[in-house]
Amino acid sequence: MSSLRNSITDVPGIKVGHAHDLDALTGVTVVLCEGGAVGGVDQRGGAPGTRETDLLRPVHLVQKVHAVVLAGGSAFGLDAASGVMRYLEERGIGFDTQVAKVPIVPAAILFDLAIGKSTVRPDAAMGYAACQHATGEEAENGNVGAGAGATVGKVFGMGHAMKSGTGTASIDLGSGVIVAALFAVNVFGDVVDPDTGRIIAGARKIELLPGKKGQAIQFADTLATLKSFVGKTILRFASKSNTVIGVVATNAGLTKEEANKVAQMAHDGLARAVRPAHTMFDGDTIFALATGNKKADVSLIGAYAAEVTARAIVNAAQYAKPAGGVPGLAG
């Protein structure tokens, strides 16, 4: 019987910490790999906000990273990575340049300024706090960390959107090989059940009527809406403030090239759980981390990275509570 907790922290060497302001509805999630992890990245949306992604390319010098930061706050939120660097430097963790150890901390952000308080953004202090909260215990799902202000289904604007959040999932491939994921889900489109294609969270066709608490939400279906006359008009003015950002991790031994391939394949899971995916309105950035030396074929790791990515995205929607006047499935 598997002892997994359906969490990215099931991967040895991975810790997760969240820090957030639930009044302002913004936050930071840090995925710590203090022992170092071979890193890769694949970015596919048209509106990314990132830091230190170029160094993850196979042709570049640095092989390992020490943390990945996911944050709200749009480009302002990239400042949170500075706090994570300070935390790691204080503990002597980083790439040894002979004169100083420089922590390698890639980061990606999502836009949550349209909910909560737009003047409050993740900063270095919040990034440092997320590190202080980091543990190897089961990672939380829902309105935590980078997902504190996440929403989905914004084709008709925030008035018809739904709350999303942070989600995590893991799977045991046997022989001690584990693949897991953690995502903050803030998409333009809808979140769908990858097994049925049914929308579970997204743009709402109608508001829930007063006194009808149990009434099922009726979804507009973003993809269908986009091909209509109304949808084509909306595209001219649609919000460019969305993205899915996340991390897939494994204890398999991967090269830097293979880690990048795993990040690439993980996007298949994003496309299964988000409809439409990789639009010009989304950032869609996935990092891959390999913390161990378990032997496994990179194609196997990548295939299941896509599976746990889809599951984590679904969990982000299912565990999200209402916030900022936006309904959530866990409400």
N, C-alpha and C positions, 0 to 999 in steps of 0.2 A: 504493500500500500504506500502510495507516494506521501512524503512528508512536506511537499511544497505548500506554500501559503498563497499561491497565485499572485506573487509579488516579485518585482525586479530584484529585491534583496534576497531572493532565493539563490542568486548567482553569488558564489563566494567572492569576497573582495569588494562587494558593492554595498554602500550605505546610502540612505536617502534622508534628506532633511527638508522641511518646509518652513517658510516664514511668510506671513501674510497679514494684511490689514483688511478684516472682513467688513469694516465700515466703508472703507475706500474701494473695496473689492479689487484688490491687486495683490500680487505676491511673487515669491521666488521658490523654486524647487532646485535643490542641488543634488546631483548624483555624484557621490564621492567614490573615487577609486585610489585611495592614498598609496597603495602599493604600486600604482601605475597600471595602465591598461592600454593595449594597442588600440588606436582609435581610427575611425573612418567617418565619413559624412556623405550624405547625398541630399541635395537641395533641389526641389522641383517646382515650387510655386513661383508666381510672378512678383510677389511682394515680400521678399525676405528681409530679416534684420538679424545679422549674425556677427560674431566675433571669433577670430582665430580658426576659421574654417580652412583657409588656404594651407595651413601647416599640416592638415590631415591628409593632404594629397600624397599619393605614394612616392612621388619623386622628391619630396622634401625631407629635410634632415631628421626632425623630431619624430620618434616612433611611438612614444607613449604619452598619454594625458593623465591628469591627476583628479580631474573633476569635469563635469559638464553642467552648465547653468541654464535653466529654463526660467524665463521671467516674463511677467506682464510689463505694462508701462510703455509699450512701443520702444522706439530707439533709446528713450531715457533709461529703460530697464537694463540695458547692457552694462550700466554702471555697477550692477550687483556683482558682476564677475570680479571687480576689484576687491570687494570684501572677501570673496572666496580665496583670491590669491593671497590676501593678507593672512587669513586663517592658516593656509597651508604653509606659507613662508615661516610663520611663527613656529611651526612644527618641523622645520627642516626638510620639507617635501618640495621637490621640484627638479627640473632639468639642471644638471650640474654644469655650469659654465666656467668652473674653476674659481670665479670671483664671487659668485652668488648662485644659489639654487632658485631657479625661476619656475614657479608652478605653471603648468600648461593647462589652461582653463578655457576651452571653447564654450561659446554661449549662443543662444538664440532667444528671440523675444516674440511675444504676441501683442496685439493691440487690444487693450481693455479699457481705454480711456473714455469710451462711450457709456460706461456703466460705473456706478459708484462715484468717486471723486477724481476727476481728471487731473487735479493738481497734486495728487499723491501718487508717487511712482516708486517702484523698487529701487533701492540705492545700495551703496556699499555696506551700510550698516545692516540692511535686511539680508544681504547675501551672506554676511558674516554670521548673522543669527541663524540662518538656515543651516550652516555648517555646524553650529553648536547643537542644533536639534537633530543632527544626522545620526541614525542608528542602523543596525542591520536587522531590526525588527520589521514586521510586516508593514509595508508602505500603505498609507491611506489612499482612499479613492474619494472623489467628490470635490467639494469646494475648499481645496487646500492648495497652498503654494502657488505655482504659476497658473493653476486653473481657477483661482479664487474669483476672477472676473471673466472667465471664459463663457462664451455664448455661441449658439449655432442657429442656422436658419435665418439669415439676415437679408434675404432677397427683397423683402418688403420693409426693411428697417427693423430697429430694435423693438418697436411696438408689437411685432409678430414673431420675435425670436424666442428661443428657449435657453435656459441655463444649461451649461455643461461644466466640465471641471477637469480634474486630473484623474487618470485611470492607469492601472497596472495589471499585468498578467504574466504568467510563467508556464513553462511546460518542461517535463523531464523526457529527454529523448532516449534514455537508457544508457547504461555504462557510465553513469555519473555526469552525463552531459546535460546542461540546463541552458535553455534560451528563454529570455524574459524581456519585457518592455515596460516603459512608463511614458505616458503621453499627456500633454496639456492640449485640450481640443477646443479650438476657437474658430470654427469654420464658417465660410460663407454659405455653404450648402447644408445638406441634411446628414444625420447619422443614421445608418441603416443596419439592420441585422444581416450580416454577411451570409447567413445560411438561407434566408428567405427573401432578401431584398426589400423587406418591409421597413418603412421609415419608423424609427423609434423616437427620434427627437429632431426637430427642424422647424422650418417656417410654418406658422399656424395659419390656417385658413380663417378661423373665427376664434374669438376670445371665449373662454369658458364663461357661461352665463352665471350671474349671481344666484346663489342657492343651488347650483347644480355641480356640487363638488365632485361627484363621481362621473360626470360626463366625460366621455372620451374626447381627446383632442383630435381635431380634424386638421390634417396636414395639407398644405398647398402643393407639395411636391416641387421642389426647386427646379429640378431638371425639366419637368414638364412645363413649368412656368416660363422658363427661359426661351422656349421655342414659340411661345405665343407672342402676339403683338405687344401686349403689356410687358412681357418679359424682355423683349428686345429693346423696348424703351427704357426699362429699368436699368439695363446693363450700362447705359450711358452715365447713370448717376449712382450706380451701386457702390456700396462701401468697399474700400480697398484696405480695410482694417481687420483682417482675419488671418488665421494660420493654424496649422497643426505643428507642434514641435515636440520632439520626443527622443528617447534613447532606447535602443535595443542592446542587450548585453548577453554575453555567454561566457562560460568558463572553458570553452574550447580554445585551443591554441591557434590563433590566426595571424597571418602576416598583415601588414598594413594594406596591401592590395586586396586581400581577402576581406578585411574589415570594411573597406569601401564597397566591396561587392555585396556584403550582407546589408549594409545601409541601403544600397540600391534596391535589393530584392524586397526589403521591408516595406518599400513604397507600394508594393502590390497589395499588402494588407490595408494600407491607408485607402487605396482605391476601392477595396471591397467594402469598407465600412463608412466611407464618406462619398456622397453623391451630390454634385459633381466634385471631383478632386483635382488638385493641381491647377486651379484657375489663376488668372492674372490678379485675382483679389486675395489669394492665399500665399503664405510664405512656405509652408510645407517642407520642413527641414528635419531630417532624421540622422542622429548620430549612432554609431555602432561602437561598442566596447568589448574587447576580449581580455578577460582577466586571468585566464589560466593556461594550462597546457594539455587539456584533454584532447585526444585525437578524434576528429570528426571531419567529414567532408564539408567543404564550404557551401556546396549546393544544398546539403541537408540543413545546415545552420540557417542559410538564407531563406529556405522554404518555410521553416518554422518561425523565423523572425517575422515573416509576413503574417503568420497565424496569430502570434501573440500581439502583434501590432493591432490587428483588427479587434481582438478581444479587449485590449487595453482601451481602445477608442470607445467601444461600446460601454465598458465600465465607467468611463469618464462621464458619459451621458446618463447612465442608469443611476449612478450614485449622486448626481448633482441635485442640490436642494434649491428651492426658489430663493432668489436674492435680487435686490435692486429693482423690484417690481417685475422680474422676469420669472416665469414658472419653470419648475424643474421636476423631473420624474420622481425624485425622492421626496417630494413634498407631500 
